Amino acid sequence: MSDNDKTVFVNYEKGAQEPELERTYMELGKAYYEGRFEDPLPELLPLFDKITRLKKESEKDENACPHCGSELKPGSLFCAQCGQRV
C-alpha cells in the first residue's frame, strides 16, 4: 500500500436512510410548492408517512449498539451485552 491509500469504513445501514429522508423532504417541498391540487393534504399524506417511518427507523439505530445491535440505555458509554464502546 502506498501512503495515499486509505481504508474507509462505511455504516451502510445508518447512512442509507439519511439520503432517502432528504429525497423525501425534497419531494414533499416540490409537491407542496407546485400546488397541483386544491386540498394538498390527501396528496401529501403518503410523504408525511414516509418521513415519519424513516425518522423512527433512524431513532432505533441510535439506540442500538453498532457492534452487536443490542438496545442501549440512554447515556451508555459501553454496550451492556458485548462491552463495545459506543
C-alpha positions in Angstrom: 0.0 0.0 0.0 1.2 3.4 -0.7 1.0 6.5 1.6 -2.0 7.7 -0.4 -4.1 4.5 0.1 -6.6 4.8 2.8 -9.2 2.5 4.2 -12.7 3.9 4.6 -15.3 2.2 6.8 -18.9 2.9 6.0 -22.0 2.1 8.0 -24.3 1.4 5.1 -27.4 0.7 7.2 -27.4 4.0 9.0 -26.2 6.1 6.1 -28.7 4.6 3.7 -31.6 6.2 5.4 -30.4 9.7 5.5 -30.3 10.3 1.7 -33.7 8.7 1.4 -35.1 11.0 4.1 -33.5 14.0 2.3 -35.0 13.0 -1.0 -38.5 12.6 0.6 -38.3 16.1 2.2 -37.3 17.5 -1.3 -40.2 15.6 -2.9 -42.6 16.9 -0.2 -41.4 20.5 -0.7 -41.7 20.3 -4.5 -45.2 18.8 -4.4 -46.3 21.5 -2.0 -44.7 24.3 -3.9 -46.1 23.2 -7.3 -49.6 23.1 -5.7 -51.3 21.0 -8.4 -54.2 20.3 -6.1 -56.9 22.2 -4.2 -56.6 20.3 -1.0 -52.9 19.3 -0.6 -53.4 17.1 2.4 -54.5 13.9 0.7 -51.7 14.2 -1.9 -49.1 14.8 0.8 -50.1 12.3 3.4 -48.0 9.4 1.9 -44.9 11.7 2.0 -45.7 12.6 5.7 -46.0 8.9 6.5 -42.7 8.0 4.7 -40.8 10.8 6.6 -42.3 9.6 9.9 -41.2 6.0 9.2 -37.7 7.0 8.2 -37.2 9.1 11.2 -38.4 6.3 13.6 -36.0 3.9 11.9 -33.2 6.4 12.4 -34.0 6.8 16.1 -34.0 3.0 16.5 -30.4 2.9 15.1 -29.3 5.5 17.6 -30.4 3.3 20.5 -28.6 0.2 19.3 -25.1 -1.0 19.7 -23.2 -0.6 16.4 -21.3 -3.8 17.1 -24.0 -6.3 18.2 -27.3 -4.5 17.7 -28.4 -4.8 21.3 -30.5 -2.0 22.8 -28.5 0.7 24.6 -29.7 2.5 27.7 -29.7 6.3 27.3 -26.3 7.8 28.2 -24.4 4.4 27.8 -20.8 4.6 27.1 -20.4 0.8 26.6 -22.8 -1.9 25.4 -24.0 -4.0 28.3 -24.2 -7.0 26.0 -20.8 -7.1 24.2 -18.8 -4.4 26.0 -18.1 -2.4 22.9 -17.6 1.3 23.4 -20.4 3.3 21.8 
